[in-house]
Amino acid sequence: MNTLVRSTGTERVRIDTVRAVAAGLAARAIATLRAWARRSRTRGELAELDDAMLRDLGVARANANFEASKPFWQP
């Protein structure tokens, strides 16, 4: 049986609900941190490509520099 965290009138918040919400928030936080790390890494790699490599990819140097200069939290 579920243990109650608190009870206010007819409202009851169950521990399993609180745990599910906390787990969801933790999963979203971890996913965000992973996306930031990947974005930071790939932008650094993009900045290191030479003009010939960028040409092969069809990317202008200005566009590569613009993308590479963005902060990791900005998509």
C-alpha positions as CSV (number, residue, x, y, z in Angstrom):
1,M,0.0,0.0,0.0
2,N,1.2,3.5,-0.7
3,T,2.3,5.8,2.2
4,L,0.9,9.3,2.1
5,V,3.3,12.2,2.1
6,R,0.7,14.7,3.2
7,S,-3.0,15.0,3.3
8,T,-4.9,18.3,3.0
9,G,-8.6,17.8,3.0
10,T,-9.5,15.6,0.1
11,E,-6.1,16.1,-1.7
12,R,-3.6,13.3,-1.2
13,V,-0.2,13.3,-2.7
14,R,1.3,9.8,-2.7
15,I,4.9,9.0,-2.4
16,D,4.8,7.1,-5.7
17,T,3.6,10.2,-7.5
18,V,6.2,12.4,-5.9
19,R,8.9,9.8,-6.9
20,A,7.6,9.6,-10.4
21,V,7.7,13.4,-10.8
22,A,11.2,13.6,-9.3
23,A,12.4,10.8,-11.6
24,G,11.0,12.6,-14.6
25,L,12.7,15.8,-13.6
26,A,16.0,14.0,-13.0
27,A,15.8,12.3,-16.4
28,R,15.1,15.7,-18.1
29,A,18.0,17.3,-16.3
30,I,20.4,14.5,-17.3
31,A,19.2,14.7,-20.9
32,T,19.8,18.4,-20.9
33,L,23.3,18.1,-19.6
34,R,24.1,15.4,-22.2
35,A,22.8,17.7,-25.0
36,W,24.8,20.6,-23.7
37,A,28.0,18.5,-23.6
38,R,27.4,17.1,-27.1
39,R,26.7,20.6,-28.4
40,S,29.8,22.0,-26.8
41,R,31.9,19.1,-28.2
42,T,30.6,19.3,-31.7
43,R,30.9,23.1,-31.9
44,G,34.5,22.8,-30.8
45,E,35.1,20.1,-33.5
46,L,33.5,22.3,-36.1
47,A,35.8,25.2,-35.2
48,E,38.8,23.0,-35.8
49,L,37.8,22.0,-39.4
50,D,40.0,23.6,-42.1
51,D,38.5,25.3,-45.1
52,A,38.9,22.3,-47.4
53,M,36.9,20.1,-45.0
54,L,34.2,22.8,-44.6
55,R,34.0,23.0,-48.4
56,D,33.6,19.3,-48.6
57,L,30.6,19.6,-46.2
58,G,29.2,22.6,-48.1
59,V,29.6,24.9,-45.1
60,A,30.9,28.4,-45.4
61,R,33.6,29.5,-42.9
62,A,31.4,32.3,-41.7
63,N,28.6,29.9,-40.9
64,A,30.9,27.5,-39.2
65,N,32.4,30.4,-37.1
66,F,28.9,31.6,-36.2
67,E,27.8,28.2,-35.1
68,A,31.0,27.5,-33.2
69,S,30.8,30.8,-31.3
70,K,27.4,30.0,-29.8
71,P,27.2,29.2,-26.1
72,F,26.5,25.5,-25.4
73,W,23.1,26.2,-23.9
74,Q,21.9,27.9,-27.1
75,P,20.4,25.6,-29.8
